[in-house]
């Protein structure tokens, strides 16, 4: 039997842009088939196989704690496992307690994890994993959040990021220190709102500093469906003026096929999807920005808006407040330095 514990959010969300609710999920059990079905769901996995060790009772345990931006997950399994994973619009940092996990074992650039050494899993394409029995820690970042964090304080658009899978060990030392410092408070479901947002952004900045990703404007390097190709193009180029003809050409389909595909699978049009994408990107940028360092107009332009009046009206209709209110009211999520000190520093003393 699976033993689930689903702890509801520690605090109701009164205003979305000012609060961060936290969810914790625990699962454990002894049935390999139940484990296979569960992990296939939570990791967006296919071809998942679990091979119990002869003479060793099968057990598994899973824990996930986080908000919509960042979640910390731990998975312990007493069996060998393999799968193809395809996390949608997420960046995944992972490390193995025992080592020996192989990312992309069938590719020439496959990587074998060393004990306790973090790697960034491939993004924007499915990837294979082969794991021995043991414990794996992963951190899932919402893609929009991490992309916005990468350009905070600048004028660049928050486009997709190309991370190296592994980097030299000296670059990982500060990140590993931050992970140790933040693990306690980030696993505490009572840490919410500004406190949680501060921790999310501290961890995001540590990952960005360690792996130093480049903007990724290319299309996926594996065959994908038409809709996925279109979305990849829009996420990479949303800051540019785009026509339906240009979007269709990027996916190598006709404008009619493009329109029909979006209407059938998304219930909207490509241009409406692009507008909502730009609005979501602008909202995150406003939430992370410091009003003393930037302006609504600068953020709107970086997200592809050219007419400020139309942007402000669409933003207010979409989120129920004007963009200036978000910028002034958010007080930049990372700026609550005294909160981070209060949460983390006592553990060092």
C-alpha positions in Angstrom: 0.0 0.0 0.0 1.1 3.6 -0.7 1.0 5.7 2.4 0.3 9.3 1.4 0.5 12.4 3.4 -0.6 15.6 1.6 -0.2 18.6 3.8 -2.3 21.5 2.6 -0.8 24.9 2.0 0.5 26.5 5.2 -1.1 29.8 4.4 -4.0 30.8 2.2 -3.0 32.9 -0.8 -4.7 36.4 -0.3 -2.8 38.2 -3.1 -0.9 35.9 -5.5 2.0 38.2 -6.0 2.7 38.7 -2.3 2.3 35.2 -0.9 3.8 31.9 -1.7 1.9 28.8 -0.4 3.8 25.6 0.3 2.9 22.0 -0.3 4.4 18.8 1.1 3.8 15.4 -0.4 5.0 12.1 1.2 4.7 8.7 -0.4 6.1 5.3 0.6 5.4 1.7 0.0 6.6 -1.8 -0.7 4.9 -2.7 -4.0 7.1 -2.3 -7.1 4.1 -1.8 -9.4 2.6 1.0 -7.3 6.1 2.6 -7.1 6.4 2.4 -10.9 3.1 4.1 -11.5 3.7 6.7 -8.9 7.2 7.7 -10.2 6.0 7.7 -13.8 3.5 10.3 -12.8 5.6 12.6 -10.6 8.6 12.6 -12.9 6.7 12.7 -16.3 8.5 9.4 -17.1 8.0 6.8 -19.7 9.6 3.4 -20.2 10.1 3.3 -16.4 11.5 0.0 -15.1 12.3 -1.1 -11.5 14.4 -4.2 -11.0 14.4 -5.3 -7.3 17.7 -6.7 -5.9 17.6 -10.5 -5.2 17.1 -11.1 -1.5 16.4 -7.5 -0.6 12.9 -6.4 0.3 11.6 -3.7 -2.0 10.9 -0.4 -0.4 10.6 3.2 -1.7 10.0 6.6 -0.2 9.4 10.0 -1.8 9.2 13.5 -0.3 8.5 16.8 -2.1 8.3 20.2 -0.4 8.0 23.5 -2.2 5.9 26.2 -3.9 5.2 27.0 -7.5 8.7 28.3 -8.1 11.0 25.8 -6.4 10.5 22.3 -4.9 13.0 20.0 -3.1 12.4 16.3 -3.7 14.0 13.2 -2.3 13.6 9.7 -3.7 14.9 6.5 -2.0 14.5 3.2 -3.8 15.9 -0.2 -2.9 15.9 -1.3 -6.6 17.7 -0.6 -9.8 15.7 1.8 -12.0 15.7 3.3 -15.5 13.4 5.7 -17.3 13.1 8.4 -19.9 12.2 11.7 -18.2 10.6 14.8 -19.8 9.9 17.5 -17.3 7.9 20.2 -19.0 9.1 23.8 -18.5 11.3 22.9 -15.5 15.0 23.0 -14.8 16.2 20.1 -12.6 19.2 20.0 -10.4 20.1 16.6 -9.0 22.7 14.7 -7.0 23.0 11.1 -5.7 24.0 10.2 -2.2 25.7 7.0 -3.3 26.7 8.0 -6.8 26.5 5.8 -9.9 23.4 7.4 -11.5 23.9 7.8 -15.2 22.2 10.6 -17.2 21.9 9.8 -20.9 23.7 6.5 -20.7 23.3 5.9 -24.4 24.7 9.2 -25.6 28.4 10.0 -26.0 27.9 13.0 -23.7 26.3 11.0 -20.9 27.3 11.8 -17.3 27.8 9.5 -14.3 27.0 11.2 -11.0 29.6 11.2 -8.3 28.4 11.0 -4.7 27.0 14.3 -3.5 28.0 16.2 -6.6 25.1 18.2 -8.2 24.4 18.2 -12.0 21.9 20.0 -14.1 19.6 17.6 -16.0 19.1 18.3 -19.7 16.3 20.7 -20.5 14.0 21.1 -23.4 14.3 17.5 -24.4 13.6 14.0 -22.9 16.6 12.4 -21.3 17.3 8.9 -20.0 18.4 8.0 -16.5 19.8 4.7 -15.1 20.1 4.5 -11.3 21.4 1.9 -8.8 19.6 1.4 -5.5 19.9 4.5 -3.3 18.8 8.0 -2.6 18.5 10.8 -5.1 18.0 14.5 -4.2 16.5 16.9 -6.8 15.5 20.5 -7.0 12.9 21.5 -9.5 12.8 25.1 -10.7 9.8 26.5 -12.6 11.4 27.5 -15.9 9.8 31.0 -16.0 11.0 31.7 -12.5 14.6 30.7 -13.1 14.7 32.5 -16.5 13.4 35.6 -14.8 16.0 35.3 -12.0 18.8 35.1 -14.6 18.1 38.6 -15.9 17.1 40.4 -12.7 18.6 43.9 -12.7 19.3 43.9 -16.5 17.5 44.6 -19.7 17.8 41.2 -21.3 14.7 39.2 -22.0 14.1 36.1 -19.8 14.6 33.5 -22.5 15.3 29.8 -22.1 18.6 28.8 -20.7 21.2 26.3 -21.9 22.9 24.7 -18.8 25.9 22.5 -18.9 25.2 19.2 -17.3 28.3 19.3 -15.1 30.8 21.9 -14.1 34.2 21.8 -12.3 34.0 21.0 -8.6 35.3 24.4 -7.4 32.4 26.1 -8.9 30.0 23.9 -7.0 31.4 24.7 -3.5 29.3 27.9 -3.0 26.2 26.1 -4.3 26.7 23.2 -2.0 27.1 25.5 0.9 23.9 27.3 0.1 22.0 24.0 -0.3 23.1 23.0 3.2 22.1 26.4 4.6 18.7 26.5 3.0 17.6 22.9 3.3 16.1 23.2 6.8 14.0 26.3 6.2 12.9 25.2 2.7 11.7 21.9 4.0 9.6 23.7 6.7 6.1 24.2 5.4 5.5 27.0 7.8 8.0 29.2 6.0 5.9 31.0 3.5 5.3 34.4 1.7 8.3 36.7 1.6 10.5 34.3 3.7 9.9 31.5 1.2 10.3 33.8 -1.8 13.7 35.0 -0.5 14.9 31.4 -0.1 13.7 30.5 -3.6 15.7 33.3 -5.1 18.8 32.7 -3.1 18.9 29.1 -4.3 18.2 30.2 -7.9 21.0 32.7 -7.9 23.4 30.1 -6.4 22.5 27.6 -9.2 22.9 30.3 -11.9 26.3 31.4 -10.5 27.6 27.8 -10.4 26.5 26.6 -13.8 26.5 30.0 -15.7 24.0 29.1 -18.4 23.9 30.8 -21.8 20.7 31.9 -23.5 19.2 29.1 -25.5 17.5 30.3 -28.7 17.8 27.0 -30.6 15.0 24.5 -31.3 15.0 21.1 -29.5 17.7 18.8 -30.8 15.3 15.8 -30.9 12.1 15.3 -32.9 9.1 16.8 -31.2 5.5 17.5 -32.0 4.4 20.6 -33.9 2.9 22.3 -30.8 6.1 21.6 -28.8 8.2 23.1 -31.6 6.0 26.2 -31.7 6.1 26.7 -28.0 9.9 26.3 -27.9 10.2 29.0 -30.6 7.8 31.3 -28.7 9.6 30.9 -25.4 12.9 31.7 -27.1 11.8 34.7 -29.1 8.7 36.1 -27.3 10.5 39.4 -26.9 10.6 40.0 -30.7 7.7 41.2 -32.9 6.3 38.0 -34.3 3.7 37.3 -37.0 1.7 34.1 -37.4 3.6 33.5 -40.7 7.0 33.7 -38.8 5.7 31.4 -36.1 4.4 28.8 -38.6 7.7 28.9 -40.5 9.7 28.2 -37.4 7.7 25.0 -36.9 7.7 24.2 -40.6 3.9 24.1 -41.0 1.3 26.3 -42.7 -0.4 29.1 -40.9 -3.7 27.2 -41.1 -2.1 24.1 -39.6 -0.6 26.3 -36.9 -4.0 27.9 -36.0 -5.8 24.6 -36.1 -3.2 22.9 -33.9 -3.4 25.6 -31.2 -7.2 25.7 -31.3 -7.5 21.9 -31.0 -4.8 21.4 -28.3 -4.7 24.7 -26.4 -8.2 26.1 -27.0 -6.6 29.4 -28.1 -4.7 31.1 -30.9 -0.9 31.4 -31.3 -1.1 35.1 -30.9 -3.2 34.9 -27.8 -0.8 32.3 -26.4 2.1 34.7 -27.2 0.3 37.6 -25.5 -0.3 35.6 -22.3 3.3 34.3 -22.3 4.6 37.9 -22.5 2.3 39.0 -19.7 3.4 36.1 -17.5 7.0 36.9 -18.2 6.5 40.5 -17.4 4.7 39.7 -14.1 7.5 37.6 -12.9 10.0 40.2 -13.9 8.1 42.9 -12.0 7.8 40.6 -8.9 11.6 40.1 -8.9 12.6 43.7 -9.8 13.7 46.5 -7.5 11.6 49.7 -8.3 14.7 51.7 -7.6 16.7 50.0 -10.4 14.2 49.6 -13.2 10.8 50.7 -14.5 7.6 49.2 -15.8 8.4 50.4 -19.3 11.8 48.8 -19.3 10.4 45.5 -18.2 7.5 45.6 -20.6 9.9 46.3 -23.5 12.2 43.4 -22.5 9.1 41.1 -22.7 8.1 42.2 -26.2 5.5 44.9 -25.5 5.9 48.1 -27.6 2.8 50.0 -26.6 2.8 50.8 -22.9 -0.9 51.8 -22.7 -2.0 48.5 -24.2 0.4 46.6 -22.0 -0.9 48.3 -18.8 -4.5 47.6 -19.8 -4.0 44.0 -20.7 -2.0 43.4 -17.5 -4.7 45.0 -15.2 -7.4 42.9 -16.9 -5.3 39.7 -16.6 -4.1 40.1 -13.0 -6.5 42.6 -11.3 -3.8 45.2 -10.6 -1.7 47.6 -12.7 2.0 46.7 -13.4 3.2 49.6 -11.3 1.4 48.2 -8.2 3.2 44.9 -8.7 6.6 46.6 -9.0 6.1 48.8 -6.0 4.3 46.2 -3.8 6.6 43.3 -4.3 9.7 45.0 -2.8 11.8 42.5 -4.8 11.6 39.0 -3.4 15.3 38.7 -2.7 15.6 42.0 -1.0 14.4 40.7 2.4 18.0 40.0 3.5 17.3 40.3 7.2 14.7 37.5 6.8 17.3 35.2 5.2 19.7 36.0 8.0 17.1 35.2 10.6 16.2 31.9 9.0 19.6 30.6 8.0 22.5 32.2 10.0 21.5 30.8 13.4 22.1 27.3 12.0 25.7 28.3 11.4 26.5 29.5 14.9 
